Amino acid sequence: MAVELIKQTYRPSLNVGQVYAAPYGAAGAAPMPIGNVLELDLEHEEDVQTQEDMTRLGGGIHAEVRRVKAVKFKAKLVDLNVVNLTRAVLGTAQAVAGASVVDEPHVAARGGLLRVAHIQPTAVTLKKGATASSATAVTPAGNFEVRPEGVFVFPEAADILDGDLLWLSYTYGGYASIEALTTKAVELALTFGGLNEADSGKPVVVDVFRCSQGVTKSLAMLGKNFGALDVGGSVLMDPTRQGAGLSRYYKMSFV
């Protein structure tokens, strides 16, 4: 069967499938699916050196040496989950447990936002006064509105003036927080488990043994289209793979 496969000529390719990633060199770390990936490409960059043929008229090439200068990978990720986002912005992720906040201090600016320390506040109470202990409650009606990002003070707030000292108490649920550009590019081992739709759904598996993922080219926060992370990086040599005929970069297997 393997011999017949090697001799096969007809093999169009149109793949779908899952992409898995694991930290490179992490013993026992299982490759985990990263979600829907619209594009996954490996690109080769060559260094070509030529020697001109000077022996006769008309020129041409007498000798040529080609070497692969670099192998790059690029991917378009459309599941903007915590892991993908953290890697794409070279960030540090933190799971913040829900809790309560009492008398968080703010200074009023009518028509402006009181950006609270935690997102999606609930059970909000607002007081104003020189100190938290002496402050008096302010009702929401005609004064403010609670939003996921904080408390918006109406421009025409009846009981709040610019410069008033405000004290916010609220509760919040658990959420994820990512501090961007706080770490170096991550090194990953990638596996693509594909199915070739143009050839009866036959499996295609590609293993990239070691690659360095760079920061995303852009991070769209507002737009008419679905968000996506365009990421890429370099396929690096994996020194742990030794032996004649073994690639230290990537391997393709298919039926």
N, C-alpha and C positions, 0 to 999 in steps of 0.2 A: 504493500500500500504506500509506504514512504517513497519507494522508487517511482511509482506511478505519479505521485504528487510532484516530485521534482521535475518530471518530464512534462507536466501539465502546461499547456499554453494558454488556454482560456481561463482567465481569472480576473474579471472586472472587480472593482473595489468601491464599496460605499458602506462605510462602517457606522454603526451605532454602538453604544456600550457605556460601561462604567469606568470611571477613573478613581483609583485608590492612591492614597499617599501615606507614608510613614516617615517619621524623622530618620534621616540617614544615620546609621551607626548605633541606633538605639536598640539594644538587645531585647528581644521579646516583644517589640512594639509591632502590633498587627497593622497591616495597611488598612486604612479606613476609607470608605467612599466619601468623596467630596461633593457629591450632588451632580446636578445637570451641567454638563460641559458642552457648549455648542461647537467649539473648535479645539483641536489639539494637534499641534504640528511640531515636527523636528526639522530644523533647517541646518544645512551644512555650508560652511564657509571655507573656500579653498584658497591656498596659497599656491599659485602657478608660476613656476620659473621656466623660462624658455631660452633656448640658444638659437640664434639666427643661422640659417644656412647661407654661408658666404662663398660657397664653392662654385656657384653658377648664377647666371642672370635670372631675374624673376623673384629671388628671395625665397622665403618659406621658413619652416622651423626644422632645425637639424636635430634638436633634442628637447625633451620636455620632462619636467618633474612636477608631479602634483602631490600635495600633501593637504590633509584636512587641517585647517587652521583652528576651527572652532565648530562645535555643535551647539545650536541654540534650540530652546523649546519655547513655545508660546501657547497660551490657552485662553479661552474666553469662558469664564465661570459666571453662571447666572443664578446660582444659589448663594446669596450673600449672607451665609451663616457666620457665626462667631469665629470659627476656625479659619474659614477662607478670608474673612475681612482682616483678622489679626495678622495673618501671613502677608496679605496684600498691602498692608500699610506699615509693615515692620513694627507691629505694635505689641502691647502687653495687655492681655485680657484679664478681667476680674469679674467674678460673680459677686454681686452686692446683695446681701440678704435684706429682706424687708424689715422695717423697724418704724419707730416714731421719732419725730423731731419736736422739741419744745422750744418756743421762743427764739426762732432763728431771726437774727436782726437784719433789717433792710431800711433803706432810705427811700421815701416816696418820690416818684416822678410821675405826675398825672399823664396818661397816654402812653406810659411805658410798662415794661415787664419786670416783675420781681422774679428773677431767675433763681429758683430754689436749688438747694444743694443736690436734691434727688428728683428723678422724673416721676411723672404721673402721681402727684400728691392727691390724697383723699382726706376726708374728714378735716377740712381746712378751717382753722379759726385765725382771724386777723385782729390784732390789737394795735393801738397807737398810744404813744406816750414816751416820756423821757427815759423811763426804765421799764423793764418787763413787768416788775412787780406792781408798778403804779399805772400801767397802761389800761385803757378801756377798750372793750370790744367794738369792732366796726362790722356792721352787717353787709352782706354781699350786695343786696339790692341797691342799685344806683351807684355802687362804689367800685366793685371789682368782679372779675370773672376768673374761675379756676380753669387752667389749661394744662395739658400734659407737660409743658415746659416750665410752668410756673403760675404766677398770679398776675393777670393783666389789670392794671388800674385804669379805669375809664377816664378819658380826658375831662369829662364834666363831673367827676366824682364829687358827691355832695359833702362827704364827711372826711375827705383826705385832701391835704394841701401839699404842694411841692415842699420837700425838705422834712416832712413829718417822719419821726422815727417809728418804724413799724416792726411788729413782732409776730412771726408766723409759726403756728404749730400745725402739724399734719402727720399723717401716716403715709407710707409708701410700700409697695410690694417689691419683691426681688426682681432684679434686672441685671443685664450684662453691660459692662463698661470697657471700652478699648482706648487705651492711651497710645496715640499714633507716633511713629518714628522714635521709638524708645529702645530698639534692639537692632541687631544686624540681620542680614538676609538669612533665611532658614535654608538648611540643606535637607532635601527630601529624596526618598526612593519612591518612584512612581510605577504603577502598574495600570495598563489599559486592558480591560477585559472586553473585547469587541466582538460584534457579530456582523458579518458581511452580508448586508441586505441584497447586494447584487450577485451573490453566489450562494443562494439557498440558506442564508443565515449561518454559514460556517464560522466557527470561532477564530478570532485573531487576537493574540495576546502579545503585548509589548511591555517589556520591563526596562525602565530607565533606572540604572543602578544608583546613580548619584547625580543630583542636579541642585543648583542654587537658584532659588526663586527670588526675583527682584520685586520692587515696589510696583503697584499698579500704575498704568499710564494715566488714568483718571478715575475719579470717584464721583459719579453723578448723583447729586442729592435731590435734584428737581428736574423733571423733564417729562416729555410725552411718551417716552418709550420705556420698556422694562430696563431696570438697572443691570449692569454687567461689570465684571472685573476683567480687564485685559492685562494678563500677567505674562511674564516670560523670564527667562534666565538662561544660564549656561549648563550644558551637560558636562559634568566633570569626570575625571578619571577616578575609577574605583580601585584603589590599590589592593583591596582584599581579593579580587578575582585574578587568579594566577593560573597559567597553563596554556599550552599551545592551542591556538584556534579559539580561545575564549576572549570575547570582547570585554573591555573594561568600561564600556560606555552604555550600550543598550543591546537588547536581544529581541528579535521578532520570532514568534511561533504561530503557525496557522495550519489548519487542516485543508 
